[in-house]
Each structure stands twice: as C-alpha cells, then as structure tokens.
C-alpha cells in the first residue's frame, strides 16, 4: 500500500498530501483507525450535542489533542445525522402533538409551544447562515474555545444558582422563547454550547432545570436538521462508507442516552458537575494552547 491510501477514502484530505504520522500505512491498520476515530467522535458528538459542554468544541479539541487528521465534511454530516435521529426518536410523540396543536389549536399549551419553537429557531438559523465561514475557521481556535468553555461555565453557574426555579414549560411566553432563540445564536462559537446557552437562558428566565433542558432539546431538532440539510448537498452517495455509518449509529445511540440521562439528572441535581468540567477542560486547553504557541 502507498501513503496515498489514507487520502483515497472520502472526506480524509487530498490525494498526494503526506498523511500525519499517527496514521498507519497498512490498509487494515488505516481502516481500523478510521473506525476507532468514528466511534470516539460519535460518542463525543452524542454527549456534547445534548449535555451543556459543547459538541463543536470537543469535535475540534479531540483531534487537536490526539493529533488526528480532520475527518472531513462527510463525517460531520454523519455526526449531525446521528444526533438528529436521537432527538427525533426521543421526542417524536411530543413533536406529533406540537405540530398537530400548532396547526389546529394554536391557543392550546402545546400549540403555543410549537410556535414559540418556530420563533426561537429563527435567530440561530439566521446567524448560523451569516457566520458559517467564521464558524469553520477563526472561531475554531483552541485558545478561543478554552476561554469560551470557562466563560460559559461561570455564566451557567451564576444563572443556575441565582435564577428563580418555579416556571414550568407551559408557563413559557413568546418573549421567553425569543430570548432563548437569540441566545442560541451565540452557539456559533465552539465552546459556548447550544445546549448550554439555551439552558442558561431558560434558567435566567425562571424555568425549572428539567423544563429548560426539555425546551433546549426540542429547539435542537430544527437546528440540527437544518445544519444537516445544508451540508448534505455537499456530499455524494460515494462518500458514505463504514466510518460514516459508524458515526451515525454511535452518535444516535449515545445522544439518545444523553437526553434521557440529563432529563432525569436535572430533576434531582444542579448543573454543577458540568460547570466544573467546563472550567477544568477550559483551563487545560488554554495551558496547552499557550505552550504549543
């Protein structure tokens, strides 16, 4: 086998470029390494998309810290597809009720919630489209990610500890939904966390922890779907390989488990464990980034 083998697999660089040293030249070793990376990044995406720790940050930091090569746009699509499957499988019954009531009885609780979700989706979609290029380039600097991990950790801690705690999801207003949607736009910067910023905004608006998380998860459905559709047109059926399927399956299974875990966890606990994790990881990333120059 030649060194070009690595780059003959869709989504893994350009043919003729020298592969990083961490990759094996032997075909079997290359394939096994791709599968291993697919599993790791699938777990990272599944956890990070729904826990308030930032999936986009981890998808940058894990390869950066491990010395892995960028897996490519095709694999990004796979990971988003997996988390979309997770959230749809978990909330499909909720969405059927929300859509039915939204179209038939917009004054009902579920009907209002449906339209609040529609309104809340607009700011994130707009700013995501507007700053798509920056999100894929300048916003991915590890030092910036480390700073945002720590800053949002502190913000989440303050919001969770000091905000009122008695508002349930049925008490959400249109203005509340809009503010949560506006906050979601900040998640274009890796390290902020779409789940983290929307749950933080929900807590600041007085939502109970479980209610803030549930609204965040429901809000993720159109955003993840939209991101996947935008990227889907850039790949071809020939790009779908074993790594792609592995990424979809792993991120879907782990994402489903993460949703179920967090909704149960927040009925009994605060966001403290996630705050601590963000502060620790952010500090490590900043130190490593500064040492590497």
NUPA-780606 format. One line per 5 residues: number of its first residue (from 0); their letters; for each residue x, y, z of C-alpha. Coordinates in pm, 1 decimal. Layout:
NUM> a> X,Y,Z ~ ...;
% end
This chain:
0> xxxxx> 0.0,0.0,0.0 ~ 109.6,359.3,-57.2 ~ 89.7,663.8,163.5 ~ -191.6,790.0,-57.4 ~ -425.1,520.9,75.3;
5> xxxxx> -534.9,742.2,362.8 ~ -649.1,1011.9,127.7 ~ -829.6,780.9,-112.4 ~ -1103.5,739.2,147.9 ~ -1375.8,1006.1,109.5;
10> xxxxx> -1350.8,1300.9,346.4 ~ -988.3,1248.1,453.0 ~ -778.5,1513.7,285.5 ~ -632.5,1543.6,-60.8 ~ -453.7,1275.4,-255.7;
15> xxxxx> -83.1,1345.6,-265.8 ~ -62.7,1513.9,72.9 ~ 160.5,1349.6,329.8 ~ -50.5,1179.4,598.2 ~ 14.3,1261.4,964.0;
20> xxxxx> 247.2,1027.4,1148.3 ~ -34.4,895.7,1368.4 ~ -182.8,715.1,1068.8 ~ -69.1,372.3,959.8 ~ 20.1,296.3,601.7;
25> xxxxx> -101.2,-62.1,605.0 ~ -457.7,-84.2,473.7 ~ -600.2,-287.3,762.5 ~ -448.1,-55.3,1021.1 ~ -582.4,252.3,843.8;
30> xxxxx> -935.3,114.8,831.2 ~ -924.5,12.2,1198.2 ~ -800.5,357.9,1295.3 ~ -1080.9,523.5,1099.0 ~ -1337.9,307.2,1276.8;
35> xxxxx> -1182.5,384.8,1614.8 ~ -1194.9,757.8,1542.7 ~ -1554.1,726.5,1420.5 ~ -1654.0,559.7,1746.7 ~ -1474.6,818.7,1962.2;
40> xxxxx> -1609.7,1117.2,1771.3 ~ -1957.4,961.6,1762.3 ~ -1951.7,937.8,2142.2 ~ -1819.9,1294.4,2165.9 ~ -2096.1,1427.2,1939.2;
45> xxxxx> -2370.8,1230.0,2111.3 ~ -2270.6,1358.1,2454.2 ~ -2170.6,1710.0,2355.8 ~ -2478.7,1790.3,2149.1 ~ -2717.0,1741.8,2440.5;
50> xxxxx> -2507.5,1794.6,2753.9 ~ -2409.6,2158.0,2821.0 ~ -2042.6,2103.9,2730.9 ~ -2029.4,2198.9,2357.0 ~ -2007.6,1929.0,2092.0;
55> xxxxx> -1843.7,2164.8,1840.7 ~ -1566.5,2242.2,2089.7 ~ -1499.6,1875.4,2157.0 ~ -1501.5,1785.8,1787.3 ~ -1222.3,2040.6,1742.0;
60> xxxxx> -1033.2,1963.4,2061.7 ~ -1025.5,1582.8,2049.8 ~ -844.9,1563.3,1712.1 ~ -627.3,1860.8,1815.0 ~ -516.6,1698.7,2138.9;
65> xxxxx> -483.9,1349.7,1987.7 ~ -303.1,1458.7,1672.3 ~ -574.4,1318.6,1446.1 ~ -639.8,1440.8,1094.8 ~ -965.9,1624.8,1022.2;
70> xxxxx> -1226.5,1362.2,930.9 ~ -1393.1,1581.1,668.3 ~ -1733.2,1725.6,582.8 ~ -1883.2,1383.7,511.7 ~ -1822.9,1270.3,867.1;
75> xxxxx> -1962.7,1597.8,1005.0 ~ -2285.9,1516.3,823.1 ~ -2283.3,1166.2,972.8 ~ -2249.9,1300.7,1326.8 ~ -2530.1,1553.5,1279.5;
80> xxxxx> -2749.7,1285.2,1126.0 ~ -2693.0,1064.4,1428.6 ~ -2790.9,1330.2,1681.7 ~ -3094.4,1420.5,1471.0 ~ -3202.9,1056.3,1485.8;
85> xxxxx> -3152.9,1062.2,1863.3 ~ -3363.9,1369.6,1932.9 ~ -3639.7,1267.5,1690.3 ~ -3659.3,916.0,1835.6 ~ -3682.4,1053.7,2188.3;
90> xxxxx> -3932.6,1333.0,2120.5 ~ -4129.1,1203.5,1820.1 ~ -4452.3,1177.4,2014.9 ~ -4404.8,1528.4,2153.6 ~ -4348.6,1663.9,1803.5;
95> xxxxx> -4662.3,1499.9,1666.4 ~ -4868.5,1666.3,1938.2 ~ -4687.9,2000.6,1898.6 ~ -4735.4,2011.6,1520.8 ~ -5098.1,1898.8,1536.1;
100> xxxxx> -5187.9,2150.2,1806.2 ~ -4981.2,2424.4,1645.3 ~ -5172.8,2391.6,1319.9 ~ -5515.4,2325.9,1468.9 ~ -5526.9,2485.6,1815.0;
105> xxxxx> -5258.3,2749.2,1843.1 ~ -5412.8,2877.3,2167.6 ~ -5357.9,2545.3,2345.7 ~ -5043.5,2496.6,2555.6 ~ -4881.2,2265.3,2300.8;
110> xxxxx> -4994.3,2488.2,2015.1 ~ -4832.3,2794.1,2170.1 ~ -4517.1,2597.7,2244.3 ~ -4493.1,2489.1,1880.6 ~ -4495.6,2848.4,1757.8;
115> xxxxx> -4254.3,2956.5,2031.0 ~ -4013.7,2693.0,1897.8 ~ -4061.8,2822.5,1543.0 ~ -3983.3,3178.4,1653.9 ~ -3688.2,3065.7,1866.9;
120> xxxxx> -3535.6,2881.6,1571.2 ~ -3509.7,3191.7,1350.8 ~ -3221.0,3380.2,1523.5 ~ -2998.3,3072.8,1543.7 ~ -3064.5,2979.9,1181.9;
125> xxxxx> -3001.4,3336.8,1063.2 ~ -2673.8,3388.0,1247.5 ~ -2561.5,3034.0,1169.3 ~ -2600.7,3106.9,798.9 ~ -2445.4,3453.7,829.5;
130> xxxxx> -2133.6,3338.5,1015.6 ~ -2094.5,2990.2,865.9 ~ -1748.0,3067.6,727.1 ~ -1618.5,3211.3,1054.8 ~ -1759.7,2914.7,1244.9;
135> xxxxx> -1548.7,2682.9,1028.8 ~ -1229.7,2892.6,1055.5 ~ -1147.0,3167.7,1305.7 ~ -1393.4,3051.7,1571.9 ~ -1219.9,2712.2,1588.6;
140> xxxxx> -900.4,2839.1,1750.9 ~ -830.9,2622.7,2061.0 ~ -740.3,2925.1,2275.0 ~ -1075.0,3091.3,2199.8 ~ -1254.9,2763.1,2265.6;
145> xxxxx> -1083.6,2726.8,2603.6 ~ -1183.1,3078.7,2702.5 ~ -1545.0,3024.6,2595.8 ~ -1565.1,2692.8,2782.2 ~ -1464.7,2865.9,3105.2;
150> xxxxx> -1669.3,3182.3,3049.6 ~ -1988.1,2990.5,2975.3 ~ -1919.0,2762.5,3271.5 ~ -1919.9,3063.8,3503.3 ~ -2230.5,3203.9,3332.2;
155> xxxxx> -2416.2,2873.3,3369.3 ~ -2316.4,2852.8,3736.7 ~ -2447.4,3202.3,3811.0 ~ -2769.6,3151.9,3616.3 ~ -2841.2,2815.3,3773.7;
160> xxxxx> -2774.5,2930.4,4128.3 ~ -2945.4,3266.5,4132.1 ~ -3239.1,3236.4,3894.0 ~ -3599.8,3168.2,4004.7 ~ -3680.7,2799.9,3978.8;
165> xxxxx> -4056.6,2759.7,3958.4 ~ -4161.0,2830.9,3599.0 ~ -4276.4,2523.0,3409.5 ~ -4271.0,2479.0,3033.5 ~ -4641.4,2556.8,2998.1;
170> xxxxx> -4575.1,2898.9,3153.6 ~ -4324.2,2995.6,2884.5 ~ -4410.3,3313.4,2693.3 ~ -4337.4,3417.5,2335.4 ~ -4081.1,3667.8,2464.1;
175> xxxxx> -3912.9,3390.7,2666.1 ~ -3890.0,3170.1,2357.3 ~ -3746.4,3455.9,2151.7 ~ -3479.0,3533.5,2410.1 ~ -3377.2,3167.9,2426.4;
180> xxxxx> -3360.8,3163.7,2046.8 ~ -3143.1,3475.3,2040.3 ~ -2909.8,3321.5,2295.4 ~ -2878.5,3013.0,2076.6 ~ -2714.0,3227.5,1808.9;
185> xxxxx> -2405.8,3256.7,2032.9 ~ -2350.9,2881.8,1997.1 ~ -2194.6,2950.3,1656.8 ~ -1872.8,2987.0,1860.9 ~ -1737.7,2645.7,1969.3;
190> xxxxx> -1714.5,2628.2,2346.5 ~ -2038.7,2818.7,2406.9 ~ -2257.0,2507.2,2359.1 ~ -2600.2,2526.0,2200.1 ~ -2746.4,2318.9,2482.2;
195> xxxxx> -2552.5,2514.6,2744.0 ~ -2652.5,2862.9,2630.7 ~ -3020.1,2777.4,2578.3 ~ -3044.7,2604.6,2916.6 ~ -2867.9,2900.7,3077.7;
200> xxxxx> -3111.8,3141.6,2914.0 ~ -3401.2,2924.6,3025.7 ~ -3276.8,2929.8,3383.4 ~ -3232.7,3308.6,3374.4 ~ -3595.3,3333.9,3259.4;
205> xxxxx> -3706.3,3127.1,3558.6 ~ -3758.6,2784.6,3401.8 ~ -3707.7,2477.4,3614.4 ~ -3394.8,2285.2,3519.4 ~ -3581.7,1997.0,3357.2;
210> xxxxx> -3807.7,2238.7,3167.6 ~ -3510.0,2440.2,3043.9 ~ -3344.0,2120.4,2920.8 ~ -3660.0,1991.9,2752.2 ~ -3713.9,2317.9,2562.3;
215> xxxxx> -3347.5,2314.9,2461.8 ~ -3376.7,1960.3,2325.6 ~ -3694.1,2038.9,2132.8 ~ -3528.8,2351.2,1992.7 ~ -3230.4,2145.5,1877.9;
220> xxxxx> -3446.0,1942.4,1637.3 ~ -3494.1,2207.0,1363.3 ~ -3142.2,2345.9,1413.3 ~ -2968.5,2008.4,1379.0 ~ -3197.3,1919.7,1088.5;
225> xxxxx> -3116.9,2245.7,911.3 ~ -2742.7,2206.0,963.4 ~ -2757.9,1855.5,822.3 ~ -2958.6,1960.2,516.6 ~ -2715.8,2243.0,438.6;
230> xxxxx> -2420.8,2004.6,445.7 ~ -2597.2,1714.3,276.8 ~ -2585.7,1879.1,-63.2 ~ -2206.9,1892.2,-46.0 ~ -2153.9,1515.5,-33.2;
235> xxxxx> -2229.0,1231.7,-273.8 ~ -2353.3,875.0,-214.9 ~ -1999.0,754.2,-287.1 ~ -1881.7,930.9,31.3 ~ -2096.3,708.1,252.6;
240> xxxxx> -1869.2,436.8,391.9 ~ -1818.6,229.4,707.5 ~ -1692.7,527.4,907.6 ~ -1999.7,728.9,805.4 ~ -2241.9,457.6,918.7;
245> xxxxx> -2045.7,404.9,1240.7 ~ -2063.2,777.5,1318.7 ~ -2438.2,788.2,1262.2 ~ -2511.1,484.1,1478.9 ~ -2279.6,575.3,1768.0;
250> xxxxx> -2384.3,940.6,1788.7 ~ -2751.4,838.8,1770.6 ~ -2729.4,579.9,2048.8 ~ -2513.9,796.3,2275.6 ~ -2724.6,1104.5,2203.1;
255> xxxxx> -3046.1,926.1,2296.3 ~ -2886.2,807.8,2621.4 ~ -2757.4,1159.3,2694.6 ~ -3105.5,1311.3,2656.7 ~ -3261.2,1051.8,2884.7;
260> xxxxx> -2983.7,1088.2,3141.5 ~ -2993.6,1467.3,3160.0 ~ -3370.6,1499.3,3190.6 ~ -3363.3,1259.3,3484.7 ~ -3047.3,1403.3,3638.2;
265> xxxxx> -3174.6,1761.7,3645.9 ~ -3483.6,1669.5,3846.1 ~ -3251.7,1595.3,4138.4 ~ -2927.4,1783.1,4075.2 ~ -2788.9,2117.0,3959.3;
270> xxxxx> -2563.6,2189.3,3660.6 ~ -2264.1,2193.5,3895.6 ~ -2088.1,1886.3,3752.8 ~ -2097.6,2035.3,3402.4 ~ -1972.8,2372.1,3529.1;
275> xxxxx> -1676.6,2201.1,3693.7 ~ -1599.7,2002.5,3380.3 ~ -1608.6,2312.9,3161.1 ~ -1377.0,2505.5,3390.6 ~ -1128.2,2219.0,3413.6;
280> xxxxx> -1125.4,2143.3,3040.2 ~ -1106.5,2512.0,2950.5 ~ -806.1,2562.4,3176.5 ~ -627.2,2260.1,3027.8 ~ -695.5,2377.6,2671.1;
285> xxxxx> -568.8,2730.0,2743.1 ~ -248.1,2598.1,2900.8 ~ -182.3,2352.4,2614.5 ~ -259.6,2618.4,2351.6 ~ -18.8,2864.4,2511.9;
290> xxx> 255.3,2602.0,2545.5 ~ 218.3,2499.7,2183.5 ~ 229.8,2861.5,2079.2;
% end
